[in-house]
Amino acid sequence: MKAAFIFSGQGDQYPGMGKELYDQYEIIRDTFEQASNVLNYDMAELCFTENDRLDLTEYTQPAILTVSIASLRLLKEKGIEPDAAAGLSLGEYSALVASGALDFTTAVDLVAKRGKYMAEAAPADSSKMVAVMKAPLATIEEACQKASAYGVVSPANYNTPQQIVIGGEKAAVDYVVDLLTEAGVRRMVPLNVSGPFHTKLLEPAAKQLKATLQDVTFGEMQIPVVSNTTAKVMQQDEIKHLLELQVKSPVRFYESVATLKELGIERVIEVGPGKTIASFMKKIDKSMKTTRISDLKTLQETTDLFS
């Protein structure tokens, strides 16, 4: 049965993430130490203690990547290898590490910079993101077009057919909410995020990331990686361009899952601290068997499937 690893994105962080595995496995501890040496701060302290930094984008992103790659290395140590990979936004960087295109130390440095660029591009107090539930996609997109007269607003995450996240400037997002309410949409949930990710407001971050990526060397991908931006398999010569676009373009997650299925993937393993992807998979395609690894219990459940 062909398996894909799908890696956690921003928002799945929590104090204590990865600690059970860290206490049990040397390969996890080694990965945290590598991250600490690159970033010049204690990654274990950041992830395991109550602090004000873990929810700041420039710290959140390398922390989640570290937990994800530590878990990836543990799975590989136990003989579990992916046939393909993808990630939810930030998770795409972990997917590239899994493919062999990026080494971990380069990736953790890169996402720390990415997080900083994103945090500086559009402060949270001037923007807003809202998850729209169970509304026709055409209705959401039409409302965003109408509200564009009030500022930047667009779909930012096509998470599942029943959950589309919109983002942009506050006045424009609020007008979309008004239009959707008039159209009969009943459930819309404001998100507690630090910026309007995956919208045009992140253009400054995309430009900075493009410059940074010029100095990054990507190796040949050994397995297919599905891009958030195109929902298609990345080509080697377009990695840098797609990573630049990804910051300011919508995440097409449920279309990416469809592409994995076309590749013959029958099982998905969510790798990283969260369970967001597992919950999305139940709403996207229940025929794809889904498990995850974030602690000792889920590690055991996952390894049992491959024994």
TORRO-871510 format. One record per residue (C-alpha): residue number from 1; x, y, z. Coordinates in steps of 0.02 Angstrom, whole numbers. Layout:
<nodes>
<node><num>NUM</num><x>X</x><y>Y</y><z>Z</z></node>
...
</nodes>
This chain:
<nodes>
<node><num>1</num><x>0</x><y>0</y><z>0</z></node>
<node><num>2</num><x>80</x><y>164</y><z>-57</z></node>
<node><num>3</num><x>93</x><y>295</y><z>79</z></node>
<node><num>4</num><x>115</x><y>483</y><z>76</z></node>
<node><num>5</num><x>184</x><y>587</y><z>219</z></node>
<node><num>6</num><x>90</x><y>751</y><z>238</z></node>
<node><num>7</num><x>173</x><y>875</y><z>354</z></node>
<node><num>8</num><x>93</x><y>991</y><z>482</z></node>
<node><num>9</num><x>74</x><y>1177</y><z>453</z></node>
<node><num>10</num><x>72</x><y>1332</y><z>561</z></node>
<node><num>11</num><x>-66</x><y>1333</y><z>691</z></node>
<node><num>12</num><x>-32</x><y>1157</y><z>755</z></node>
<node><num>13</num><x>99</x><y>1214</y><z>881</z></node>
<node><num>14</num><x>73</x><y>1189</y><z>1068</z></node>
<node><num>15</num><x>186</x><y>1189</y><z>1221</z></node>
<node><num>16</num><x>258</x><y>1015</y><z>1246</z></node>
<node><num>17</num><x>248</x><y>963</y><z>1064</z></node>
<node><num>18</num><x>369</x><y>823</y><z>1028</z></node>
<node><num>19</num><x>423</x><y>800</y><z>1209</z></node>
<node><num>20</num><x>366</x><y>619</y><z>1230</z></node>
<node><num>21</num><x>467</x><y>567</y><z>1078</z></node>
<node><num>22</num><x>613</x><y>679</y><z>1130</z></node>
<node><num>23</num><x>624</x><y>593</y><z>1299</z></node>
<node><num>24</num><x>622</x><y>420</y><z>1218</z></node>
<node><num>25</num><x>725</x><y>431</y><z>1059</z></node>
<node><num>26</num><x>903</x><y>492</y><z>1028</z></node>
<node><num>27</num><x>865</x><y>535</y><z>846</z></node>
<node><num>28</num><x>734</x><y>659</y><z>904</z></node>
<node><num>29</num><x>855</x><y>740</y><z>1027</z></node>
<node><num>30</num><x>989</x><y>751</y><z>893</z></node>
<node><num>31</num><x>869</x><y>841</y><z>776</z></node>
<node><num>32</num><x>823</x><y>969</y><z>909</z></node>
<node><num>33</num><x>1007</x><y>997</y><z>946</z></node>
<node><num>34</num><x>1043</x><y>1027</y><z>761</z></node>
<node><num>35</num><x>905</x><y>1158</y><z>754</z></node>
<node><num>36</num><x>971</x><y>1242</y><z>911</z></node>
<node><num>37</num><x>1146</x><y>1253</y><z>837</z></node>
<node><num>38</num><x>1081</x><y>1332</y><z>675</z></node>
<node><num>39</num><x>964</x><y>1457</y><z>757</z></node>
<node><num>40</num><x>1066</x><y>1499</y><z>913</z></node>
<node><num>41</num><x>926</x><y>1467</y><z>1036</z></node>
<node><num>42</num><x>866</x><y>1313</y><z>1131</z></node>
<node><num>43</num><x>735</x><y>1228</y><z>1022</z></node>
<node><num>44</num><x>685</x><y>1107</y><z>1160</z></node>
<node><num>45</num><x>651</x><y>1252</y><z>1278</z></node>
<node><num>46</num><x>549</x><y>1340</y><z>1144</z></node>
<node><num>47</num><x>442</x><y>1187</y><z>1109</z></node>
<node><num>48</num><x>422</x><y>1114</y><z>1283</z></node>
<node><num>49</num><x>394</x><y>1263</y><z>1399</z></node>
<node><num>50</num><x>257</x><y>1393</y><z>1417</z></node>
<node><num>51</num><x>326</x><y>1549</y><z>1332</z></node>
<node><num>52</num><x>275</x><y>1698</y><z>1227</z></node>
<node><num>53</num><x>379</x><y>1651</y><z>1075</z></node>
<node><num>54</num><x>303</x><y>1489</y><z>1015</z></node>
<node><num>55</num><x>154</x><y>1577</y><z>935</z></node>
<node><num>56</num><x>263</x><y>1709</y><z>850</z></node>
<node><num>57</num><x>278</x><y>1664</y><z>666</z></node>
<node><num>58</num><x>468</x><y>1677</y><z>656</z></node>
<node><num>59</num><x>482</x><y>1549</y><z>799</z></node>
<node><num>60</num><x>328</x><y>1445</y><z>759</z></node>
<node><num>61</num><x>388</x><y>1395</y><z>587</z></node>
<node><num>62</num><x>560</x><y>1324</y><z>632</z></node>
<node><num>63</num><x>485</x><y>1242</y><z>787</z></node>
<node><num>64</num><x>353</x><y>1147</y><z>687</z></node>
<node><num>65</num><x>481</x><y>1101</y><z>554</z></node>
<node><num>66</num><x>598</x><y>1033</y><z>687</z></node>
<node><num>67</num><x>463</x><y>924</y><z>767</z></node>
<node><num>68</num><x>409</x><y>865</y><z>594</z></node>
<node><num>69</num><x>582</x><y>817</y><z>533</z></node>
<node><num>70</num><x>625</x><y>734</y><z>698</z></node>
<node><num>71</num><x>469</x><y>627</y><z>676</z></node>
<node><num>72</num><x>513</x><y>593</y><z>493</z></node>
<node><num>73</num><x>685</x><y>532</y><z>544</z></node>
<node><num>74</num><x>610</x><y>419</y><z>677</z></node>
<node><num>75</num><x>489</x><y>342</y><z>552</z></node>
<node><num>76</num><x>633</x><y>310</y><z>431</z></node>
<node><num>77</num><x>735</x><y>234</y><z>572</z></node>
<node><num>78</num><x>591</x><y>113</y><z>597</z></node>
<node><num>79</num><x>591</x><y>70</y><z>412</z></node>
<node><num>80</num><x>440</x><y>172</y><z>359</z></node>
<node><num>81</num><x>473</x><y>272</y><z>201</z></node>
<node><num>82</num><x>356</x><y>385</y><z>102</z></node>
<node><num>83</num><x>310</x><y>355</y><z>-80</z></node>
<node><num>84</num><x>260</x><y>538</y><z>-99</z></node>
<node><num>85</num><x>251</x><y>693</y><z>10</z></node>
<node><num>86</num><x>154</x><y>854</y><z>33</z></node>
<node><num>87</num><x>129</x><y>982</y><z>170</z></node>
<node><num>88</num><x>3</x><y>1107</y><z>230</z></node>
<node><num>89</num><x>81</x><y>1277</y><z>190</z></node>
<node><num>90</num><x>238</x><y>1279</y><z>300</z></node>
<node><num>91</num><x>234</x><y>1089</y><z>293</z></node>
<node><num>92</num><x>289</x><y>1097</y><z>112</z></node>
<node><num>93</num><x>466</x><y>1132</y><z>173</z></node>
<node><num>94</num><x>463</x><y>973</y><z>277</z></node>
<node><num>95</num><x>400</x><y>880</y><z>124</z></node>
<node><num>96</num><x>549</x><y>944</y><z>25</z></node>
<node><num>97</num><x>665</x><y>881</y><z>162</z></node>
<node><num>98</num><x>577</x><y>712</y><z>153</z></node>
<node><num>99</num><x>606</x><y>709</y><z>-35</z></node>
<node><num>100</num><x>793</x><y>742</y><z>-19</z></node>
<node><num>101</num><x>780</x><y>913</y><z>-103</z></node>
<node><num>102</num><x>828</x><y>1007</y><z>56</z></node>
<node><num>103</num><x>939</x><y>961</y><z>201</z></node>
<node><num>104</num><x>868</x><y>995</y><z>374</z></node>
<node><num>105</num><x>990</x><y>1128</y><z>431</z></node>
<node><num>106</num><x>961</x><y>1230</y><z>273</z></node>
<node><num>107</num><x>773</x><y>1209</y><z>291</z></node>
<node><num>108</num><x>763</x><y>1263</y><z>473</z></node>
<node><num>109</num><x>865</x><y>1419</y><z>436</z></node>
<node><num>110</num><x>758</x><y>1456</y><z>284</z></node>
<node><num>111</num><x>590</x><y>1441</y><z>372</z></node>
<node><num>112</num><x>651</x><y>1550</y><z>516</z></node>
<node><num>113</num><x>685</x><y>1686</y><z>387</z></node>
<node><num>114</num><x>520</x><y>1649</y><z>299</z></node>
<node><num>115</num><x>427</x><y>1668</y><z>463</z></node>
<node><num>116</num><x>512</x><y>1834</y><z>497</z></node>
<node><num>117</num><x>471</x><y>1900</y><z>324</z></node>
<node><num>118</num><x>289</x><y>1847</y><z>342</z></node>
<node><num>119</num><x>271</x><y>1924</y><z>515</z></node>
<node><num>120</num><x>340</x><y>2091</y><z>453</z></node>
<node><num>121</num><x>240</x><y>2096</y><z>290</z></node>
<node><num>122</num><x>65</x><y>2125</y><z>359</z></node>
<node><num>123</num><x>36</x><y>2153</y><z>544</z></node>
<node><num>124</num><x>-112</x><y>2059</y><z>619</z></node>
<node><num>125</num><x>-199</x><y>2217</y><z>679</z></node>
<node><num>126</num><x>-231</x><y>2274</y><z>500</z></node>
<node><num>127</num><x>-291</x><y>2108</y><z>431</z></node>
<node><num>128</num><x>-407</x><y>1963</y><z>464</z></node>
<node><num>129</num><x>-437</x><y>1781</y><z>416</z></node>
<node><num>130</num><x>-603</x><y>1691</y><z>428</z></node>
<node><num>131</num><x>-645</x><y>1508</y><z>399</z></node>
<node><num>132</num><x>-806</x><y>1490</y><z>298</z></node>
<node><num>133</num><x>-899</x><y>1326</y><z>325</z></node>
<node><num>134</num><x>-1016</x><y>1234</y><z>208</z></node>
<node><num>135</num><x>-1037</x><y>1371</y><z>79</z></node>
<node><num>136</num><x>-1032</x><y>1352</y><z>-111</z></node>
<node><num>137</num><x>-859</x><y>1395</y><z>-176</z></node>
<node><num>138</num><x>-931</x><y>1506</y><z>-314</z></node>
<node><num>139</num><x>-1027</x><y>1606</y><z>-184</z></node>
<node><num>140</num><x>-869</x><y>1636</y><z>-81</z></node>
<node><num>141</num><x>-764</x><y>1685</y><z>-231</z></node>
<node><num>142</num><x>-899</x><y>1802</y><z>-296</z></node>
<node><num>143</num><x>-914</x><y>1887</y><z>-126</z></node>
<node><num>144</num><x>-724</x><y>1912</y><z>-121</z></node>
<node><num>145</num><x>-729</x><y>1993</y><z>-293</z></node>
<node><num>146</num><x>-867</x><y>2114</y><z>-239</z></node>
<node><num>147</num><x>-777</x><y>2156</y><z>-77</z></node>
<node><num>148</num><x>-614</x><y>2195</y><z>-165</z></node>
<node><num>149</num><x>-676</x><y>2375</y><z>-182</z></node>
<node><num>150</num><x>-648</x><y>2388</y><z>7</z></node>
<node><num>151</num><x>-472</x><y>2317</y><z>5</z></node>
<node><num>152</num><x>-374</x><y>2157</y><z>-26</z></node>
<node><num>153</num><x>-474</x><y>1998</y><z>8</z></node>
<node><num>154</num><x>-470</x><y>1824</y><z>-69</z></node>
<node><num>155</num><x>-481</x><y>1639</y><z>-29</z></node>
<node><num>156</num><x>-320</x><y>1591</y><z>60</z></node>
<node><num>157</num><x>-344</x><y>1406</y><z>101</z></node>
<node><num>158</num><x>-449</x><y>1281</y><z>6</z></node>
<node><num>159</num><x>-437</x><y>1158</y><z>151</z></node>
<node><num>160</num><x>-586</x><y>1045</y><z>115</z></node>
<node><num>161</num><x>-737</x><y>1066</y><z>2</z></node>
<node><num>162</num><x>-831</x><y>1117</y><z>160</z></node>
<node><num>163</num><x>-700</x><y>1236</y><z>232</z></node>
<node><num>164</num><x>-626</x><y>1382</y><z>138</z></node>
<node><num>165</num><x>-523</x><y>1514</y><z>229</z></node>
<node><num>166</num><x>-529</x><y>1693</y><z>167</z></node>
<node><num>167</num><x>-402</x><y>1826</y><z>213</z></node>
<node><num>168</num><x>-355</x><y>2006</y><z>183</z></node>
<node><num>169</num><x>-382</x><y>2181</y><z>248</z></node>
<node><num>170</num><x>-508</x><y>2193</y><z>390</z></node>
<node><num>171</num><x>-638</x><y>2304</y><z>305</z></node>
<node><num>172</num><x>-641</x><y>2194</y><z>150</z></node>
<node><num>173</num><x>-650</x><y>2031</y><z>248</z></node>
<node><num>174</num><x>-792</x><y>2100</y><z>355</z></node>
<node><num>175</num><x>-888</x><y>2148</y><z>197</z></node>
<node><num>176</num><x>-869</x><y>1970</y><z>130</z></node>
<node><num>177</num><x>-939</x><y>1905</y><z>294</z></node>
<node><num>178</num><x>-1088</x><y>2022</y><z>276</z></node>
<node><num>179</num><x>-1118</x><y>1966</y><z>96</z></node>
<node><num>180</num><x>-1106</x><y>1782</y><z>143</z></node>
<node><num>181</num><x>-1224</x><y>1807</y><z>290</z></node>
<node><num>182</num><x>-1350</x><y>1884</y><z>171</z></node>
<node><num>183</num><x>-1326</x><y>1734</y><z>56</z></node>
<node><num>184</num><x>-1375</x><y>1617</y><z>198</z></node>
<node><num>185</num><x>-1204</x><y>1555</y><z>255</z></node>
<node><num>186</num><x>-1223</x><y>1513</y><z>438</z></node>
<node><num>187</num><x>-1051</x><y>1470</y><z>502</z></node>
<node><num>188</num><x>-898</x><y>1581</y><z>487</z></node>
<node><num>189</num><x>-757</x><y>1574</y><z>614</z></node>
<node><num>190</num><x>-627</x><y>1713</y><z>636</z></node>
<node><num>191</num><x>-453</x><y>1637</y><z>653</z></node>
<node><num>192</num><x>-324</x><y>1687</y><z>782</z></node>
<node><num>193</num><x>-177</x><y>1708</y><z>664</z></node>
<node><num>194</num><x>-34</x><y>1831</y><z>655</z></node>
<node><num>195</num><x>-61</x><y>1888</y><z>476</z></node>
<node><num>196</num><x>-162</x><y>1868</y><z>314</z></node>
<node><num>197</num><x>-59</x><y>1721</y><z>252</z></node>
<node><num>198</num><x>-75</x><y>1664</y><z>70</z></node>
<node><num>199</num><x>-146</x><y>1829</y><z>8</z></node>
<node><num>200</num><x>-74</x><y>1971</y><z>-97</z></node>
<node><num>201</num><x>-36</x><y>2065</y><z>64</z></node>
<node><num>202</num><x>112</x><y>1947</y><z>83</z></node>
<node><num>203</num><x>194</x><y>2012</y><z>-76</z></node>
<node><num>204</num><x>336</x><y>2097</y><z>22</z></node>
<node><num>205</num><x>375</x><y>1931</y><z>107</z></node>
<node><num>206</num><x>374</x><y>1840</y><z>-60</z></node>
<node><num>207</num><x>501</x><y>1963</y><z>-131</z></node>
<node><num>208</num><x>616</x><y>1942</y><z>19</z></node>
<node><num>209</num><x>600</x><y>1753</y><z>11</z></node>
<node><num>210</num><x>640</x><y>1755</y><z>-175</z></node>
<node><num>211</num><x>804</x><y>1844</y><z>-138</z></node>
<node><num>212</num><x>847</x><y>1722</y><z>1</z></node>
<node><num>213</num><x>808</x><y>1571</y><z>-108</z></node>
<node><num>214</num><x>938</x><y>1626</y><z>-235</z></node>
<node><num>215</num><x>1072</x><y>1564</y><z>-116</z></node>
<node><num>216</num><x>988</x><y>1396</y><z>-79</z></node>
<node><num>217</num><x>1037</x><y>1239</y><z>-172</z></node>
<node><num>218</num><x>902</x><y>1107</y><z>-195</z></node>
<node><num>219</num><x>948</x><y>926</y><z>-225</z></node>
<node><num>220</num><x>856</x><y>807</y><z>-340</z></node>
<node><num>221</num><x>688</x><y>752</y><z>-269</z></node>
<node><num>222</num><x>685</x><y>565</y><z>-239</z></node>
<node><num>223</num><x>496</x><y>555</y><z>-219</z></node>
<node><num>224</num><x>354</x><y>662</y><z>-290</z></node>
<node><num>225</num><x>309</x><y>817</y><z>-190</z></node>
<node><num>226</num><x>139</x><y>895</y><z>-222</z></node>
<node><num>227</num><x>138</x><y>1085</y><z>-224</z></node>
<node><num>228</num><x>11</x><y>1183</y><z>-119</z></node>
<node><num>229</num><x>6</x><y>1317</y><z>-252</z></node>
<node><num>230</num><x>-30</x><y>1212</y><z>-408</z></node>
<node><num>231</num><x>-95</x><y>1053</y><z>-326</z></node>
<node><num>232</num><x>19</x><y>962</y><z>-448</z></node>
<node><num>233</num><x>183</x><y>870</y><z>-430</z></node>
<node><num>234</num><x>326</x><y>994</y><z>-417</z></node>
<node><num>235</num><x>454</x><y>994</y><z>-556</z></node>
<node><num>236</num><x>636</x><y>1011</y><z>-505</z></node>
<node><num>237</num><x>664</x><y>1174</y><z>-599</z></node>
<node><num>238</num><x>513</x><y>1262</y><z>-522</z></node>
<node><num>239</num><x>544</x><y>1231</y><z>-336</z></node>
<node><num>240</num><x>609</x><y>1406</y><z>-297</z></node>
<node><num>241</num><x>474</x><y>1493</y><z>-396</z></node>
<node><num>242</num><x>336</x><y>1391</y><z>-316</z></node>
<node><num>243</num><x>402</x><y>1426</y><z>-140</z></node>
<node><num>244</num><x>402</x><y>1611</y><z>-180</z></node>
<node><num>245</num><x>223</x><y>1603</y><z>-248</z></node>
<node><num>246</num><x>162</x><y>1496</y><z>-104</z></node>
<node><num>247</num><x>181</x><y>1637</y><z>23</z></node>
<node><num>248</num><x>56</x><y>1748</y><z>-68</z></node>
<node><num>249</num><x>-53</x><y>1617</y><z>-156</z></node>
<node><num>250</num><x>-195</x><y>1510</y><z>-91</z></node>
<node><num>251</num><x>-161</x><y>1336</y><z>-22</z></node>
<node><num>252</num><x>-254</x><y>1209</y><z>-130</z></node>
<node><num>253</num><x>-254</x><y>1067</y><z>-6</z></node>
<node><num>254</num><x>-401</x><y>959</y><z>-56</z></node>
<node><num>255</num><x>-347</x><y>966</y><z>-238</z></node>
<node><num>256</num><x>-173</x><y>912</y><z>-181</z></node>
<node><num>257</num><x>-249</x><y>760</y><z>-96</z></node>
<node><num>258</num><x>-336</x><y>716</y><z>-260</z></node>
<node><num>259</num><x>-166</x><y>723</y><z>-347</z></node>
<node><num>260</num><x>-92</x><y>606</y><z>-216</z></node>
<node><num>261</num><x>-233</x><y>485</y><z>-252</z></node>
<node><num>262</num><x>-193</x><y>494</y><z>-438</z></node>
<node><num>263</num><x>-15</x><y>443</y><z>-392</z></node>
<node><num>264</num><x>-85</x><y>284</y><z>-316</z></node>
<node><num>265</num><x>-74</x><y>339</y><z>-134</z></node>
<node><num>266</num><x>-191</x><y>240</y><z>-23</z></node>
<node><num>267</num><x>-125</x><y>287</y><z>149</z></node>
<node><num>268</num><x>-83</x><y>457</y><z>224</z></node>
<node><num>269</num><x>27</x><y>486</y><z>376</z></node>
<node><num>270</num><x>17</x><y>658</y><z>455</z></node>
<node><num>271</num><x>192</x><y>696</y><z>517</z></node>
<node><num>272</num><x>214</x><y>836</y><z>644</z></node>
<node><num>273</num><x>136</x><y>903</y><z>802</z></node>
<node><num>274</num><x>-45</x><y>920</y><z>747</z></node>
<node><num>275</num><x>-199</x><y>827</y><z>692</z></node>
<node><num>276</num><x>-270</x><y>958</y><z>574</z></node>
<node><num>277</num><x>-227</x><y>858</y><z>418</z></node>
<node><num>278</num><x>-306</x><y>700</y><z>488</z></node>
<node><num>279</num><x>-466</x><y>797</y><z>522</z></node>
<node><num>280</num><x>-464</x><y>870</y><z>346</z></node>
<node><num>281</num><x>-439</x><y>698</y><z>270</z></node>
<node><num>282</num><x>-602</x><y>636</y><z>347</z></node>
<node><num>283</num><x>-692</x><y>772</y><z>251</z></node>
<node><num>284</num><x>-594</x><y>755</y><z>89</z></node>
<node><num>285</num><x>-579</x><y>569</y><z>56</z></node>
<node><num>286</num><x>-624</x><y>437</y><z>185</z></node>
<node><num>287</num><x>-561</x><y>299</y><z>70</z></node>
<node><num>288</num><x>-381</x><y>352</y><z>103</z></node>
<node><num>289</num><x>-325</x><y>274</y><z>266</z></node>
<node><num>290</num><x>-253</x><y>408</y><z>381</z></node>
<node><num>291</num><x>-144</x><y>400</y><z>534</z></node>
<node><num>292</num><x>-24</x><y>521</y><z>616</z></node>
<node><num>293</num><x>132</x><y>532</y><z>724</z></node>
<node><num>294</num><x>146</x><y>663</y><z>859</z></node>
<node><num>295</num><x>175</x><y>564</y><z>1020</z></node>
<node><num>296</num><x>212</x><y>388</y><z>1082</z></node>
<node><num>297</num><x>32</x><y>327</y><z>1061</z></node>
<node><num>298</num><x>14</x><y>386</y><z>881</z></node>
<node><num>299</num><x>188</x><y>322</y><z>840</z></node>
<node><num>300</num><x>140</x><y>149</y><z>900</z></node>
<node><num>301</num><x>-24</x><y>153</y><z>804</z></node>
<node><num>302</num><x>68</x><y>203</y><z>646</z></node>
<node><num>303</num><x>211</x><y>78</y><z>660</z></node>
<node><num>304</num><x>86</x><y>-62</y><z>695</z></node>
<node><num>305</num><x>10</x><y>-31</y><z>523</z></node>
<node><num>306</num><x>177</x><y>-66</y><z>440</z></node>
<node><num>307</num><x>232</x><y>-215</y><z>545</z></node>
</nodes>
